[in-house]
Amino acid sequence: MSHPSVEKIKLESRRLRGTLADGLADASTGSLSFEDQRTIKFHGSYQQDDRDLRDERRRQKLEPAHQFMIRIRAPGGVFTPKQWLGMDAIATTYANHSLRVTTRQTFQIHGVIKRDLKQTMRAINAATLDTISACGDVNRNVLGASNPQRSGLHAQVHDWTQRLSARFKPATRAYYEVWLDEEKVAESGVEHEPLYGDAYLPRKFKIAIAVPPDNDVDVFANDLALIAIVDEAGNLAGFNVGIGGSMGASHGIAAHYPRVANVIGFVTPAQVFAIAEAAISVQRDLGDRDDRKHARFKYTIDDHGVEKIVALMQERAGFALQPARPYRFDHNGDRFGWEQGEDGLWQLTLSLPSGRIADFQDGRPLLTGLREIAKIHSGEFRLTCNQNVIVAGVPAGARAQIDALVAQYALDVENLAPSALARSAVACVALPTCALAMAEAERYLPTFLRVLQPLLDKHDLREQPIVLRISGCPNGCSRPYLAEIALVGKAPGRYTLFLGGDHRGTRLNTLYRDNIDEAQIVEALDPLLGRYAGEREAGEHFGDFLHRAGIVALPPYPTHVRVDPAEAA
């Protein structure tokens, strides 16, 4: 059976309404129609099924165990304790009793069945949250430096994540009609979309804001990268602008590749909206609408050339970009433990393996522990793009109470991540719910860390930070192509090993071994870690050593490395 193209579905969806209302009311199946499965993504949800149960249900002549993943729109990743408790209640009432911190700095919940979907969406709204454009061919969740309370600059950047998210939210009222029963107006379905137009964007569009020297948002992996620049007085002068980052790739297809963003210039705060809108509109008009695998902004840039795209952006924005200003990134990880901000308040960064918050059977009651912290916390929670959580805005007098809960519920770093590599590791969800997964990722990460630990101990590297990421498929949701060590799923139990990214998130890695199993991965890494331990220079990171030693070369992708202007000078 042939299905209509996604472009046709969007055009005929009546501004993203489709037949969702009727599909949700159909109790004869746990699924939505093919068309509505595409439309509901714009509402922040994906239809999935439990692949662990797929074969057995097929044998029993039952339809797949359909369920829905729901993603929250949370620019900058900030949640109040009340919102945290609201999400906890939703996860335990409607979902699979867990919350998942994503690499887009927000929550996902999994396992919601169709008959509970509308109630779940209404509960999210009651928690003063929404899921609008958390998925779909629009601007997705806007990322911001994870800890705005560290300084006034970070607070300004967080404000920009909110403003950009609001500015580029779709104009349609479909979300409010379908999920919240907003009364339909006479012309419902024909609203004007001033930016997105009739067919929205060719593919998703991602924006991130980084505050040097921290690149904790992996800013170069985004379609539009904004790098905060401060003046001599320490105030926000504006942003360096980068375009064309994206992690998606395909095994064995040279035309599908990851890419890091080009830094193209500098804008003042007053120019941010104009340059962002220019980038989105250029991608709207020139992006590939025939081949979705070739539809991201990076391909538009490489097909037409950076100079042409920048000229078009400047023409549409109505001004010329200034030259990029000096900046420097030191790392792309999180800083664990307690830190004090300029406002005198404290924040505690906790490591969450793969970002999964649940009461695990091995005695780690993370969901309960964070719930108890939320009950007594007076500040905020901040999610990071490395799938961790920050308990932020803690008065000095409240630290002891939070420390006691951390110890009681085994939330401390030593229990959850016994090595520096484990603390920085990231994995996508993959099996059993992701339809694209070729191999395990989240469920495999704890096993792989246990297998790797003897190597780290053997070579005295337990506290050496090394960036590890695992992805269940080459689409790269865990941003594997920026890691010093990356496993990208090829088939059950088999991965492609990539090596040589850098600790700052500015260089892509290189394919080192293809289609290998766990034993072969360990066999490949053991001598490399040994050489690194014995031959590294002071302060040298693993990925940098692999390049200096000639073990890996730069990958063959276009624009594979971006040099900071400060270093190029």
N, C-alpha and C positions, 0 to 999 in steps of 0.2 A: 504494500500500500504506500503510495507516494504521499508526502505531506507538503503543505504549502511552505514556502521559504519563510524565514524569520522576518524578512523585510515585508513580505505580504501580510503576515500576521500582525505586525505593528501597524501597518497602514489601515487595516480593517478592524482594529481592536476597539474602535470608538474611544480613543484616547486612554488606552490601557484598561478598559472595562472588560472587553471580550465578552465571554459568557460565564464569567466567574460566579456571578450570583446564582445562576441556574446550576452550574457544576457543583458548587458547595452544597446545594440542597438535594442533589441526587444521591440517595442513600444506597443505591444498587451497586455502587463500586467505591472503593477507597481511593480511586484515581480521578484526576481531572483530564479533560480532553487534551490532545496534543497541543492545540493552539493555546489553551489556558495555562498549560505547563510553561509555555514561553512567556505569556503575559504576566503570570504571577511573580516572575523574577523581579519585575519592576516594583512590586509591592514588598520585596525583601524576603522572598521565600523560594525554595527549590523543592520540587517533588522528588523524592528518593525512594528506594526500597532497601530492605535489609538483605544484603547479598549473602549473608551467612545462611539465610533461610530460603534462598531463591530456588535451589534445586529440589529441596524437599517439598516446597509448595507446588512446584511444577509437577512433581510425581503425584501429588494429591489432587491435581487438576484445580488448584486454587490460583487466584491471581497473586502477583507478588505482594509482599507485606509492605504496601505503600505507606509512606510517612513523609513528613515535611520538616525540612530544616528552615529555621527562621533566623534572620540576621538583623540586629539592631542598628539603626543609624545613630551614631554617637560621635560626632566630630571631636577629635582630640581625645576621645576615650575616657571622658569624665562621667562618673556616676555618684549621686548622693547616697548615703547609707539607706535612705528610704527606697530609692530606686533599686539598690542592690537587693534589699529584702524583697522587693516586688519581683525581681527577676528570679530570685531563689524560689519564691512561692510558685511562679509560673513553671519553672523547671520541674518542681516536685509534684505539681498538680496535673500538668498537661504533657510534659516531655519525659525524657528518660532519666530524670533525677540527676542531671548534671548540667553545668554551664561550661561553655567552651570559649576561651579567650582566643580570638583570631589574630592573624598577622596584619589585619586591617584595624587593630586597636578597638575592637568591639566584641560584643557577645554574640555567639550563636547558640541556639538550642536545637536539639535533635529529637526525633521520635514522636512528633506531634501527628496524630492521625486526623484525617480530613474532617470528621464530625466535630473535632475540638478546635479546628483551625480558627474559626471566627471568634470563639470565646477567648482563645489565646491572644489574638490580635487586640481584642478589646481590653484584655487584662494588661497588655503592654501599654496601651493608651492610658489606662488608669494609673499606671506607674509613671506617667508623664514622659513616655518614650514613644518612638515610632520606628517603623521599618521602611519608610519611604525611600526608594532608590538605593537601598543597601545592596541591591543586585540590579541587573539589567543594563541596557545600553544607554546609560546616563552617567553623570558624575557620581562616583561611589563615595563611601565614607572618607571624609577628609582627615588626613593624619597630621598630628602635631607633636612636637617634642613632648615627651611623656610627663614632664614634671613642671608645669607652669608656676608652681609656688616657689620654685627655687629662686626666682628673680622676677623683677618687674618686666623684663624682656620676655621671659617665658609666658607671663600672663598676657602680654600683648599678642604673642604668637597664638596662644590658645583662643583668644578672641577672634583672630583671623580664621581659624578653622571653623568656628561657628558661623562667621559671616559668609565665607565661601560656600559652605554647605547650604545655607539658607538661600544664597543668591542663585545657585544652580540646581535647586530642587525643581522637579517638573511642576508645571502650572496646573495640570489636570486635577480635578477633584475626585478622580476614580477611587483612590484609596479611602477617602472619607465616606463615599457612597457604599462601597462594597463591604467594608469592615465595620464602620461606625454608624451605618444607616443614616447618613446625612441625606436630607431630602433632595431628590433629583430636581434640577431646574429644567425648564422646557428645552433648552438647547444642550442638555447634558450629552457630552461626547463630542462636542464641536468647539471646545474652548481653544483659544489661541495659545500655542506654545512658542513664545517669541524667540527662544534660543534653539530649542530642539527640533521644531518643525514637525511635519506629519509623521516622519519615520524615526524620530529620535536620532541617536548616534549609530554609526556602523557597528561599534562594539563598546564595551565599558571604557570609562575614562577615570583616571586616578590622579589625585592631587595630594602632595605631602609637603609639610613645612619642617625644616630642620633648623636647629640652633647650634652652630659650631661652638665648641669643638665636638659636640655629640652628634652623631648621625644615627640616632636610635630609631629613626623611621625608615632607614634605607632609602633616602630621598631620591637616589638615582635610579631606583626601580620603578619610578612613577612617570606617567604621561606628562605631567607638569610638576616640576620640582621647584620649590621656593626655599632659598637658603638665606636665613636672616642675617643681615649685616648691621653692625652697630657703628655709631659715630664715636668720636673721641670722648664724648661725655657719657657713653654707655647707653645712649638711646637708640631706638630702632630707626635706622636711616632708610631702610628699604630691603629689597630682596634681590639676590642673584636668581636668574630664571634659567631652568633647565627644561628641555623637552625631549620626549621620545623614549623614556625608560619603560621596560616591560620584561617580565620574566618568562612569558609563555614560549614554548618550543615544541618540536616534535622529534621523536627518535628517528634518526636516519634521513631527515628531510632538511637539506641545507637551507632551503628558502624560509624555514620557520626557525627563528633564532631568538635567544634572549638579547637584551640590549640595555646599556646604561645611557642615561640622559646626557645630551649635549648642553653644556652651559653656554647660553647665547647672549647674556647681557645682564643689566641691572635695571630695576624699576624702583620708583619711590612708592611709599604706601598708597598715595593717591592714584597710582597707575595700576595697582594690582588687579582690580576687577576688569579693567579694559584689556590687559594682556591675557588674563585667564580666559575671558570670553572670546578673545581673538583666537586663541589656541583651540578652544572647543569648537568654534564655528568653522575654522579651517578644516579640522578633522571631520566635522559634520558634512562639509561640502566635497572634500576630496578623498575621504576614506573609502576603502573598497567595500561595496555593498553586494558584491557577487560571491566573494570567498571569505567567509567569516574567519578562517584561519589566517587570513592576510589582511584583516580589517583594523588592527590596532594602529594607533598614531605613529608608532615606530616605523611601520612599513610605509605609511603615507610620506613620512619624512625621507626615508631612504629611496623611495620611488621617485620623488620630485626633487630631492636635494635639500640640504639644510638651508642653503642661502635663499632658495625660492620660498620655503615655508616661513622663514624668519621675515622676509620682505612682505609676505602676505599678512603675517601677524601684525607687523608694524603699520601697514596700511590700514588694516581694520581697527587697530587700537588708536590710531591717529597721532602716533608719536614714534620717534626712534628710540630704541633701547640705548642706554648708556653702556659703556664697557663694564664687564664684570669686575667686581671689586675683590680684593684679596680676602681669603678665608682659609681655614685649615680644619680638617676633621682628624680627630685622634682615634676614634673607635665607633663601632656601630652596635655595641651591646648595652645592657642595663648595669646600673651601679647598685649592688645589693647591700642590704643592711640599712642602718639609720643615717639620715642626712638632715642637716638643718638648713632651712631656707633663709633668704634675706629678711623675711617677715618674722623670724624667730621661731616659727612653727617647724615641726619635724615631720619627716616622711620615711616610711619603712618600705623598702622594695623586697617582695617575697618572690621566690622562684616557684613557678608552677610547671611541672613537667608536661610538655606539649600543650599547656594552657588548659588542661582538663581539670575542672573543679567538681569533684564528686567525693562521696564517702567510699573510699576504696576498701576492698575486702582484706587488704594486707595491713590494715590498722592505721591508714592515713585518712582521717575524717576531714578532708579539706573543705567540703561544702558546709558541714556543720561548724567548723572552726571559723571560717570567714563570715558565716551567718552570725555567730556570737560576737565577733568583732564589730560587725555592722550594727548590732543592737546597742553598743555602747560608744560607738565612734561619733565624733561631732564634726569631723572634716569631710573629706571626699575620698573616693576610690578612683584611681587612675589606671587604666589598662595600658600596657605597652605593646609595641609592635613585635616584640620578642616573646609574646604570650605570657608575660608576668603581670603582677598586680602591685600597685603602690598604695599603701594606706597613707594618705596625705593629709596635711593640716592638723597634725597632732600636737596639742599643747605639751610642754615638757612634763607637766604633772600627770599626764595620761599615759606616758610611755610604759610605765611599769605594768599597768593593767593590760595593755596590749601585748607586752612581752610575755606575760603570764598565759594569755590565751594562745599565743604562738607556740609556747612550750607544751601546753596541755593538749593541743590538737596537732602536734607534730608538723607545724607549718614552717619550722626553721630550715634554713638552707642546708644544714648538715644532714638532715633526715631526707630531704627531697632531692638534693643534688650534691653528691659527695665530691665532685671535682669541678674545676673551673670550666672545663669543656661541657659537662652536664648542665651547668647553670646557664650557659649561652645557647644550648641546643634548641632547635626549633623543628617541629614536624607538622605536616598537614594532617587532616582527619583521615583521608584515604578510606580503606575498608573499615567497616562493612557498608557504609552509607554512600560514599561518593561513587557515582556511576562511572567516572573516568579512571578510577584507581586501577593500576596494573599490579601493584604490590602493596604490602602493608607500610604504614609510616608511623602514625601515632601509636598503634599497638606494638610496633616493632622497636620503637626508640628505647624503652627501658631495657629490653633484651640486648640491643646493640651496645648500650652504655655499659652494661655488665660485662659484655665480651671485650669491650675496649679498655675497661678499667685496669686489667693486669698489664696491658701494654703501657698505659700511662704511669703505673707504679714502677714497672721495670725500667723505664727510661727517666724516672723522676720528673714527670710532667703533670702530676696531679693538679697543681695550682697554676699551670701555664694556660692562659686563656687561648683556646682554639675554637674557631667558629665552625660548628657542625650543623648541618641541616639535612633533613630527610624528606623527600617528596614521593608520593605514591605513583606519580606519573610526570611526564615532562612539562605539564602546564605550569608547574613551578609555584604553587600557592605559598610554599614555605620559603620562597626566594632562595632556592638552592644554588643558583648560578653565581651568587655573590659570596658563597661560603668558602672557607679554607679547605674543608672536607665536605663533600655532598654525596648523598646516595639518591639517585633518581630511579624510581621503580621501572622495571622492564617487563617482569613477569613474576608470578608468585615465587617469593624467595630469592629473586635475582634483581640486581641493580646495576646501573651504570655509575662508576665512581668518577667524580669530578674533583680536581684538586687545584689550589693556587689562587683562589680569591683572596682578598685582603681584609684585614680586621677593621677597616674604615668604611667598607661598602662601596669602594670606588673602582674596583676591578673585577671583571668576570673571571671565573675559573675555566679550566680546560678539561676536556674528557681525557681520563687517564687509563681506565680499564672499562671495557664494555661487557654487559651481560654476565656478571659474576655473582657468585653466592657469598654467604657470610665468611666461610673459611678462606676464600680467595681474597676477600676484602681485607681481612686481618693479615693475611700473608703479604699483601701489597703494602699495607700501612706500617707494619712492624719495622722493616729496615729504614723507612723514611723517617719515622719518629725517632729511631735510634740515631740516624745521621743528624737530625735536627738537634737532638739533645747534646750531641758531641761537637757539632760544628757551628752552631748558631753564634751570631755576634750579640753583643749586649743589647737587650731590648728588641731583638729581631723576632718578628712573628712568624708562624709556621708557613703561611702562604708566601710571604716575602722571601723566606729562606729557600723554598722550592724553586722560585724564580732565579734567585742569585746563584744557586747551585746548578742551575741548568737542568733541573729534573722535569720541570714543566715550562712550556713556552706560552706566549699569549695566544688566546683562542682565535680561530679564523673568522669570528663574527665581525660585521661592520661596527665601527666606532666602539671598539671593545674596552677602551680605558679612557677615563676622564682625569686629567691632571688639574689639581687645584691651581688657580691663578697665582696664589702665593708661592707655590713651589715651582711654577713654570717661569717665574720672573728671574 
